[in-house]
Amino acid sequence: MQFKQHIQAIWARLSPPPQAAPAALPIVPLPQDKPVTTKVAIDAYLDVLLSDIAAYAPAPLPSLIVTGTMRCGKTLVARGVARRNRMYHVPSDRLRHASYINSDDATKLRVIKYIYKRLLLAYPTGLVLDGTVFLDNGVTLPHWAASRGIGCVAIGYSQDTPARKARHMIAFRKARDCWTSGRKSDAELRQLARRIIGRSKDIKAQCAANGWPYFDLDSGRFQIEKRRIMRRIERQLHASRSAPPHGGAPRL
């Protein structure tokens, strides 16, 4: 028994359990009823967020962008990769609601670029970022990140059909609560499914043109597909473990 306990103690030292991923990002009070576009307000928010990341001490794996079409599960994939590899997950929804959600398009683009560049310059390793914004506006953010050794992967449903995707979405919300419950009719879900499939095909073409990995999902087997894609992303992360170079400060 003592020998077994001794072995268990050694194993615990060699393989410490991963830290739990942060449940929520810190919130800095920001001006109400106004677009948060001032550098002072954005920097105040980011300073708190960067302090929280530093306290978390993420693993030194290259930072990663996970993007794709709306409602494809990119946040779940990004969160799973971050937790399994002790990285820090930064969901775009939180950043959007904290800063540029009420801004005009030109301001959104300026703020988005500043926020993500500052995060990735501070942490070229250890972060997993997700969002649809990365493939918008000329895909400048993934190109900028790639020049610093930060990868971009996309997921979607380009091989699915709108009818099949709609059936799975309708069945899902009948079984459990969903963001569409009480908000969208079945007919509106079918329209959304067509948009998801069409956008997935566009994103797949974007990735092929830029040499970024793209993973197709089967909407009827999401949990199994999620684990498969996470394993492939993790292999890519560990294969490119060397630290990327640092760049200059971003401008807002």
Disulfide bonds with the S-S distance in Angstrom:
none
